[in-house]
Amino acid sequence: TEKYEANQQESVSFSEEEILMSINSFQKEFQRQSGGHGFPSDLKAELESLETDLSFLMKFTGIQFTSHCKKTVEKTRNRTVQKHRLLGNCHSLSFELEFQLLEMQTKESVSTVITDLSITMESGGDSDVSKFVSRTEKHGSLLTFFRSLSSYAEWYEHRRCTFLHFKAKYPDIVALPDGLRGDYIILRNPKVSGFELMIVWKIHLDEEGR
């Protein structure tokens, strides 16, 4: 993993929750400096709309970005190349993305291309996830990754919470050999040796992210 050293070309963004807190802080500071007078109606409406959109995004997708760094490695009149490093989580799954963004500008239009995409994602050794990640890295499709991540992580969280519930309620009967990130549980009767029941909960994810 390349280190992103501090320089004038690097920037850090904030998570949605931090942005919402900043909006509220800005509102309070503005009112304090203006002697208690409210916002202009159009500015207030824009801030409220932004706050609503961010809250909806977090609830709808479960995705939260915790850190974003970028570094400009090449810049000419018609061409800009930036390296990005993006960290976040979706429900209980964390992820890290590194990629290069190439922007080409002509008189008619501006085009962007993502290259050198690298994805690190918690998957508990799930082979389906590994294949999906490999294909996504090959095609450089961030949209496909985030769309599929949201769906997969939601079911992953359902499974984790279900396993946790039964383990907490029946600690002497339920075993989790691979922990809460595993895809199966084992039921054993402590009074009857040599007999056990394995329950497997697979979350299917093909190479296309479906």
C-alpha positions as CSV (number, residue, x, y, z in Angstrom):
1,T,0.0,0.0,0.0
2,E,1.5,3.3,-1.0
3,K,1.8,6.0,1.7
4,Y,0.1,9.2,1.0
5,E,2.5,11.8,2.5
6,A,1.2,15.2,3.5
7,N,1.6,17.8,0.8
8,Q,-0.3,20.5,-0.9
9,Q,-1.8,18.1,-3.4
10,E,-3.4,15.9,-0.7
11,S,-6.9,16.4,0.7
12,V,-8.9,14.6,3.4
13,S,-12.7,14.4,3.3
14,F,-15.0,13.5,6.1
15,S,-17.7,10.9,6.8
16,E,-21.4,11.7,6.3
17,E,-21.9,11.9,10.1
18,E,-19.0,14.4,10.4
19,I,-20.4,16.5,7.6
20,L,-23.8,16.6,9.3
21,M,-22.2,17.7,12.6
22,S,-20.3,20.4,10.7
23,I,-23.5,21.6,9.1
24,N,-25.2,21.9,12.5
25,S,-22.0,23.6,13.9
26,F,-22.0,26.1,11.0
27,Q,-25.6,26.9,11.6
28,K,-25.0,27.7,15.2
29,E,-21.9,29.7,14.5
30,F,-23.6,31.7,11.8
31,Q,-26.5,32.6,14.1
32,R,-24.1,33.6,16.9
33,Q,-22.1,35.9,14.6
34,S,-25.2,37.4,13.1
35,G,-26.6,38.3,16.5
36,G,-29.2,35.6,16.4
37,H,-30.6,36.4,13.0
38,G,-31.5,33.4,10.9
39,F,-30.1,32.2,7.6
40,P,-31.2,33.6,4.3
41,S,-34.1,31.4,3.2
42,D,-32.4,30.0,0.1
43,L,-29.2,29.1,2.0
44,K,-31.2,27.5,4.8
45,A,-33.2,25.5,2.3
46,E,-30.0,24.2,0.6
47,L,-28.4,23.2,4.0
48,E,-31.6,21.4,5.0
49,S,-31.7,19.6,1.7
50,L,-28.1,18.6,2.0
51,E,-28.6,17.2,5.5
52,T,-31.7,15.3,4.4
53,D,-29.9,13.8,1.3
54,L,-26.9,12.7,3.4
55,S,-29.1,11.1,6.1
56,F,-31.0,9.3,3.4
57,L,-27.8,8.0,1.8
58,M,-26.5,6.5,5.0
59,K,-29.8,4.8,5.8
60,F,-30.5,3.6,2.3
61,T,-27.1,2.2,1.4
62,G,-25.4,1.6,4.8
63,I,-22.2,3.1,3.3
64,Q,-20.2,5.6,5.3
65,F,-16.9,7.0,4.1
66,T,-14.3,7.6,6.9
67,S,-11.3,8.9,5.0
68,H,-10.4,10.0,1.5
69,C,-6.9,11.1,0.3
70,K,-5.9,12.2,-3.1
71,K,-2.6,13.1,-4.7
72,T,-2.0,14.7,-8.0
73,V,0.8,12.9,-9.8
74,E,0.5,14.5,-13.2
75,K,-1.1,17.7,-14.4
76,T,-1.0,19.3,-17.8
77,R,-3.3,21.6,-19.8
78,N,-5.4,18.7,-21.1
79,R,-4.6,15.8,-18.8
80,T,-4.7,15.3,-15.0
81,V,-3.8,12.1,-13.1
82,Q,-4.7,11.7,-9.5
83,K,-4.3,8.8,-7.1
84,H,-7.1,8.2,-4.6
85,R,-7.3,6.2,-1.4
86,L,-10.8,5.8,0.1
87,L,-11.7,4.1,3.3
88,G,-15.1,3.3,4.7
89,N,-17.6,0.8,6.0
90,C,-20.9,-0.6,4.9
91,H,-22.9,-1.9,7.9
92,S,-20.3,-4.1,9.7
93,L,-18.0,-4.6,6.7
94,S,-15.0,-2.3,6.2
95,F,-13.4,-1.6,2.8
96,E,-10.4,0.2,1.3
97,L,-10.1,1.4,-2.3
98,E,-7.1,2.7,-4.1
99,F,-7.3,3.8,-7.7
100,Q,-5.9,6.2,-10.3
101,L,-8.2,8.7,-11.9
102,L,-7.3,10.0,-15.4
103,E,-9.1,13.1,-16.6
104,M,-8.8,14.1,-20.3
105,Q,-10.1,17.5,-21.5
106,T,-10.8,18.5,-25.0
107,K,-12.7,21.4,-26.6
108,E,-15.8,19.3,-26.8
109,S,-15.9,17.4,-23.6
110,V,-14.2,16.0,-20.5
111,S,-13.7,12.3,-20.0
112,T,-12.5,10.3,-16.9
113,V,-11.1,6.8,-16.7
114,I,-10.4,4.8,-13.6
115,T,-7.3,2.6,-13.7
116,D,-5.2,0.6,-11.2
117,L,-8.2,-0.2,-9.0
118,S,-7.3,-2.1,-5.8
119,I,-10.0,-3.3,-3.4
120,T,-9.4,-4.6,0.1
121,M,-12.6,-5.9,1.7
122,E,-13.4,-8.1,4.7
123,S,-15.1,-11.2,3.4
124,G,-14.2,-14.0,5.8
125,G,-12.5,-15.9,3.0
126,D,-15.7,-16.0,0.9
127,S,-14.6,-17.2,-2.6
128,D,-17.5,-15.5,-4.3
129,V,-16.5,-12.1,-2.9
130,S,-12.9,-12.7,-3.9
131,K,-14.0,-13.4,-7.5
132,F,-16.3,-10.4,-7.6
133,V,-13.5,-8.1,-6.3
134,S,-11.0,-9.5,-8.9
135,R,-13.5,-8.8,-11.7
136,T,-14.3,-5.3,-10.4
137,E,-10.6,-4.4,-10.1
138,K,-10.1,-5.6,-13.7
139,H,-12.9,-3.5,-15.1
140,G,-12.5,-0.5,-12.8
141,S,-16.2,-0.2,-12.1
142,L,-16.7,1.7,-8.8
143,L,-20.5,1.9,-9.4
144,T,-20.8,-1.9,-9.6
145,F,-18.7,-2.3,-6.5
146,F,-20.8,0.1,-4.3
147,R,-24.1,-1.2,-5.6
148,S,-23.2,-4.8,-4.9
149,L,-21.4,-4.0,-1.6
150,S,-24.6,-2.4,-0.2
151,S,-26.7,-5.5,-1.0
152,Y,-24.1,-8.0,0.2
153,A,-23.3,-6.1,3.4
154,E,-26.9,-5.9,4.3
155,W,-27.4,-9.7,4.2
156,Y,-24.0,-10.1,5.8
157,E,-25.2,-8.0,8.7
158,H,-28.5,-10.0,8.9
159,R,-26.5,-13.3,9.2
160,R,-24.1,-11.9,11.7
161,C,-26.9,-10.6,14.0
162,T,-28.8,-13.9,13.7
163,F,-25.7,-16.0,14.6
164,L,-25.0,-13.7,17.5
165,H,-28.6,-13.9,18.8
166,F,-28.6,-17.7,18.9
167,K,-25.1,-17.9,20.3
168,A,-26.0,-15.5,23.1
169,K,-29.3,-17.3,23.8
170,Y,-28.0,-20.9,23.6
171,P,-24.2,-20.6,24.5
172,D,-23.9,-24.3,25.4
173,I,-25.6,-25.6,22.2
174,V,-24.4,-23.2,19.5
175,A,-20.8,-23.2,18.3
176,L,-19.3,-20.7,15.8
177,P,-16.0,-22.3,14.6
178,D,-15.3,-19.3,12.3
179,G,-16.7,-16.7,14.6
180,L,-19.4,-14.3,13.6
181,R,-17.8,-13.7,10.3
182,G,-18.2,-17.3,9.3
183,D,-21.1,-18.7,7.2
184,Y,-22.2,-21.6,9.4
185,I,-23.1,-22.5,12.9
186,I,-23.0,-25.9,14.6
187,L,-25.6,-27.1,17.1
188,R,-24.6,-29.7,19.7
189,N,-26.5,-31.3,22.5
190,P,-24.2,-31.2,25.5
191,K,-26.0,-34.3,26.9
192,V,-25.6,-36.4,23.7
193,S,-22.1,-36.8,22.4
194,G,-21.2,-37.6,18.8
195,F,-24.2,-35.8,17.2
196,E,-24.2,-32.3,15.8
197,L,-26.1,-30.3,13.2
198,M,-24.5,-27.8,10.9
199,I,-26.5,-24.9,9.5
200,V,-24.9,-23.1,6.5
201,W,-26.0,-19.6,5.4
202,K,-24.3,-18.7,2.1
203,I,-24.7,-15.3,0.6
204,H,-24.4,-15.7,-3.2
205,L,-22.5,-13.0,-5.1
206,D,-21.5,-13.7,-8.7
207,E,-18.7,-12.1,-10.6
208,E,-21.1,-9.5,-12.0
209,G,-22.1,-8.5,-8.5
210,R,-25.6,-10.0,-8.5
